[in-house]
Amino acid sequence: MGVDANISQPFSNLQLELLKLYASNVQEEDLLQIRDLLAKFFFEKAKDAADKAWEEKNLTEQGLIDKHHRTAYPSNH
């Protein structure tokens, strides 16, 4: 019987996979490397999504600068 057969939701598929990994009692050094890999993986996915949105909206740095308008607040002096 697999590990996930005994686990009921609300665990996500990623959580279930990680629980299987943790059941194998990985060394602390390996755990740190796995955490680093996961962080890099999700960073790259977020960066790719941002790049795609940037391209789809034809955004440029100068366009963002030109559109940036600060809200004027009354002076407390």
mmCIF file of the C-alpha atoms, coordinates in Angstrom:
data_MODEL
# 
_entry.id   MODEL 
# 
loop_
_atom_site.group_PDB 
_atom_site.id 
_atom_site.type_symbol 
_atom_site.label_atom_id 
_atom_site.label_alt_id 
_atom_site.label_comp_id 
_atom_site.label_asym_id 
_atom_site.label_entity_id 
_atom_site.label_seq_id 
_atom_site.pdbx_PDB_ins_code 
_atom_site.Cartn_x 
_atom_site.Cartn_y 
_atom_site.Cartn_z 
_atom_site.occupancy 
_atom_site.B_iso_or_equiv 
_atom_site.pdbx_formal_charge 
_atom_site.auth_seq_id 
_atom_site.auth_comp_id 
_atom_site.auth_asym_id 
_atom_site.auth_atom_id 
_atom_site.pdbx_PDB_model_num 
ATOM 1  C CA . MET A 1 1  ? 0.000  0.000  0.000   1.00 0.00 ? 1  MET A CA 1 
ATOM 2  C CA . GLY A 1 2  ? 1.435  3.434  -0.974  1.00 0.00 ? 2  GLY A CA 1 
ATOM 3  C CA . VAL A 1 3  ? 2.025  6.222  1.477   1.00 0.00 ? 3  VAL A CA 1 
ATOM 4  C CA . ASP A 1 4  ? -0.670 8.399  -0.067  1.00 0.00 ? 4  ASP A CA 1 
ATOM 5  C CA . ALA A 1 5  ? -3.299 5.645  0.284   1.00 0.00 ? 5  ALA A CA 1 
ATOM 6  C CA . ASN A 1 6  ? -3.431 6.351  4.031   1.00 0.00 ? 6  ASN A CA 1 
ATOM 7  C CA . ILE A 1 7  ? -3.485 10.127 3.711   1.00 0.00 ? 7  ILE A CA 1 
ATOM 8  C CA . SER A 1 8  ? -6.738 11.958 3.158   1.00 0.00 ? 8  SER A CA 1 
ATOM 9  C CA . GLN A 1 9  ? -7.023 15.342 1.543   1.00 0.00 ? 9  GLN A CA 1 
ATOM 10 C CA . PRO A 1 10 ? -6.616 18.415 1.998   1.00 0.00 ? 10 PRO A CA 1 
ATOM 11 C CA . PHE A 1 11 ? -3.017 17.589 1.035   1.00 0.00 ? 11 PHE A CA 1 
ATOM 12 C CA . SER A 1 12 ? -2.022 18.704 -2.444  1.00 0.00 ? 12 SER A CA 1 
ATOM 13 C CA . ASN A 1 13 ? -0.230 16.409 -4.865  1.00 0.00 ? 13 ASN A CA 1 
ATOM 14 C CA . LEU A 1 14 ? 3.025  18.237 -4.055  1.00 0.00 ? 14 LEU A CA 1 
ATOM 15 C CA . GLN A 1 15 ? 2.529  17.755 -0.332  1.00 0.00 ? 15 GLN A CA 1 
ATOM 16 C CA . LEU A 1 16 ? 1.895  14.043 -0.863  1.00 0.00 ? 16 LEU A CA 1 
ATOM 17 C CA . GLU A 1 17 ? 5.105  13.681 -2.873  1.00 0.00 ? 17 GLU A CA 1 
ATOM 18 C CA . LEU A 1 18 ? 7.072  15.531 -0.209  1.00 0.00 ? 18 LEU A CA 1 
ATOM 19 C CA . LEU A 1 19 ? 5.581  13.316 2.504   1.00 0.00 ? 19 LEU A CA 1 
ATOM 20 C CA . LYS A 1 20 ? 6.789  10.274 0.574   1.00 0.00 ? 20 LYS A CA 1 
ATOM 21 C CA . LEU A 1 21 ? 10.254 11.820 0.374   1.00 0.00 ? 21 LEU A CA 1 
ATOM 22 C CA . TYR A 1 22 ? 10.318 12.686 4.069   1.00 0.00 ? 22 TYR A CA 1 
ATOM 23 C CA . ALA A 1 23 ? 9.326  9.132  4.941   1.00 0.00 ? 23 ALA A CA 1 
ATOM 24 C CA . SER A 1 24 ? 12.727 8.061  3.594   1.00 0.00 ? 24 SER A CA 1 
ATOM 25 C CA . ASN A 1 25 ? 14.515 10.132 6.280   1.00 0.00 ? 25 ASN A CA 1 
ATOM 26 C CA . VAL A 1 26 ? 16.791 12.225 4.052   1.00 0.00 ? 26 VAL A CA 1 
ATOM 27 C CA . GLN A 1 27 ? 19.924 13.756 5.497   1.00 0.00 ? 27 GLN A CA 1 
ATOM 28 C CA . GLU A 1 28 ? 19.819 17.410 6.555   1.00 0.00 ? 28 GLU A CA 1 
ATOM 29 C CA . GLU A 1 29 ? 22.253 18.430 3.788   1.00 0.00 ? 29 GLU A CA 1 
ATOM 30 C CA . ASP A 1 30 ? 20.035 16.758 1.179   1.00 0.00 ? 30 ASP A CA 1 
ATOM 31 C CA . LEU A 1 31 ? 16.960 18.409 2.650   1.00 0.00 ? 31 LEU A CA 1 
ATOM 32 C CA . LEU A 1 32 ? 18.576 21.841 2.330   1.00 0.00 ? 32 LEU A CA 1 
ATOM 33 C CA . GLN A 1 33 ? 19.488 21.119 -1.294  1.00 0.00 ? 33 GLN A CA 1 
ATOM 34 C CA . ILE A 1 34 ? 15.941 19.938 -2.042  1.00 0.00 ? 34 ILE A CA 1 
ATOM 35 C CA . ARG A 1 35 ? 14.520 23.091 -0.460  1.00 0.00 ? 35 ARG A CA 1 
ATOM 36 C CA . ASP A 1 36 ? 16.883 25.176 -2.611  1.00 0.00 ? 36 ASP A CA 1 
ATOM 37 C CA . LEU A 1 37 ? 15.812 23.284 -5.745  1.00 0.00 ? 37 LEU A CA 1 
ATOM 38 C CA . LEU A 1 38 ? 12.139 23.845 -4.942  1.00 0.00 ? 38 LEU A CA 1 
ATOM 39 C CA . ALA A 1 39 ? 12.706 27.551 -4.344  1.00 0.00 ? 39 ALA A CA 1 
ATOM 40 C CA . LYS A 1 40 ? 14.569 27.899 -7.652  1.00 0.00 ? 40 LYS A CA 1 
ATOM 41 C CA . PHE A 1 41 ? 11.876 25.920 -9.480  1.00 0.00 ? 41 PHE A CA 1 
ATOM 42 C CA . PHE A 1 42 ? 9.035  28.136 -8.229  1.00 0.00 ? 42 PHE A CA 1 
ATOM 43 C CA . PHE A 1 43 ? 11.086 31.300 -8.772  1.00 0.00 ? 43 PHE A CA 1 
ATOM 44 C CA . GLU A 1 44 ? 11.660 30.331 -12.409 1.00 0.00 ? 44 GLU A CA 1 
ATOM 45 C CA . LYS A 1 45 ? 7.956  29.587 -12.907 1.00 0.00 ? 45 LYS A CA 1 
ATOM 46 C CA . ALA A 1 46 ? 7.005  32.974 -11.454 1.00 0.00 ? 46 ALA A CA 1 
ATOM 47 C CA . LYS A 1 47 ? 9.652  34.749 -13.531 1.00 0.00 ? 47 LYS A CA 1 
ATOM 48 C CA . ASP A 1 48 ? 8.471  33.007 -16.707 1.00 0.00 ? 48 ASP A CA 1 
ATOM 49 C CA . ALA A 1 49 ? 4.860  33.987 -15.974 1.00 0.00 ? 49 ALA A CA 1 
ATOM 50 C CA . ALA A 1 50 ? 5.904  37.603 -15.367 1.00 0.00 ? 50 ALA A CA 1 
ATOM 51 C CA . ASP A 1 51 ? 7.959  37.642 -18.589 1.00 0.00 ? 51 ASP A CA 1 
ATOM 52 C CA . LYS A 1 52 ? 4.987  36.259 -20.527 1.00 0.00 ? 52 LYS A CA 1 
ATOM 53 C CA . ALA A 1 53 ? 2.636  38.896 -19.089 1.00 0.00 ? 53 ALA A CA 1 
ATOM 54 C CA . TRP A 1 54 ? 5.220  41.604 -19.825 1.00 0.00 ? 54 TRP A CA 1 
ATOM 55 C CA . GLU A 1 55 ? 5.453  40.480 -23.470 1.00 0.00 ? 55 GLU A CA 1 
ATOM 56 C CA . GLU A 1 56 ? 1.682  40.040 -23.923 1.00 0.00 ? 56 GLU A CA 1 
ATOM 57 C CA . LYS A 1 57 ? 1.047  43.574 -22.681 1.00 0.00 ? 57 LYS A CA 1 
ATOM 58 C CA . ASN A 1 58 ? 3.968  45.019 -24.691 1.00 0.00 ? 58 ASN A CA 1 
ATOM 59 C CA . LEU A 1 59 ? 5.363  46.637 -21.562 1.00 0.00 ? 59 LEU A CA 1 
ATOM 60 C CA . THR A 1 60 ? 8.616  48.570 -21.534 1.00 0.00 ? 60 THR A CA 1 
ATOM 61 C CA . GLU A 1 61 ? 10.583 50.127 -18.711 1.00 0.00 ? 61 GLU A CA 1 
ATOM 62 C CA . GLN A 1 62 ? 10.066 53.601 -20.157 1.00 0.00 ? 62 GLN A CA 1 
ATOM 63 C CA . GLY A 1 63 ? 6.336  52.944 -20.525 1.00 0.00 ? 63 GLY A CA 1 
ATOM 64 C CA . LEU A 1 64 ? 6.093  52.039 -16.858 1.00 0.00 ? 64 LEU A CA 1 
ATOM 65 C CA . ILE A 1 65 ? 8.050  55.141 -15.869 1.00 0.00 ? 65 ILE A CA 1 
ATOM 66 C CA . ASP A 1 66 ? 5.806  57.336 -18.015 1.00 0.00 ? 66 ASP A CA 1 
ATOM 67 C CA . LYS A 1 67 ? 2.637  55.832 -16.494 1.00 0.00 ? 67 LYS A CA 1 
ATOM 68 C CA . HIS A 1 68 ? 3.833  56.145 -12.910 1.00 0.00 ? 68 HIS A CA 1 
ATOM 69 C CA . HIS A 1 69 ? 2.003  59.002 -11.233 1.00 0.00 ? 69 HIS A CA 1 
ATOM 70 C CA . ARG A 1 70 ? 2.483  59.667 -7.571  1.00 0.00 ? 70 ARG A CA 1 
ATOM 71 C CA . THR A 1 71 ? -0.499 60.613 -5.485  1.00 0.00 ? 71 THR A CA 1 
ATOM 72 C CA . ALA A 1 72 ? -0.127 64.075 -4.025  1.00 0.00 ? 72 ALA A CA 1 
ATOM 73 C CA . TYR A 1 73 ? -0.709 64.151 -0.306  1.00 0.00 ? 73 TYR A CA 1 
ATOM 74 C CA . PRO A 1 74 ? -1.294 67.328 1.707   1.00 0.00 ? 74 PRO A CA 1 
ATOM 75 C CA . SER A 1 75 ? 1.660  68.548 3.663   1.00 0.00 ? 75 SER A CA 1 
ATOM 76 C CA . ASN A 1 76 ? 1.453  68.331 7.439   1.00 0.00 ? 76 ASN A CA 1 
ATOM 77 C CA . HIS A 1 77 ? 3.495  71.485 7.884   1.00 0.00 ? 77 HIS A CA 1 
# 
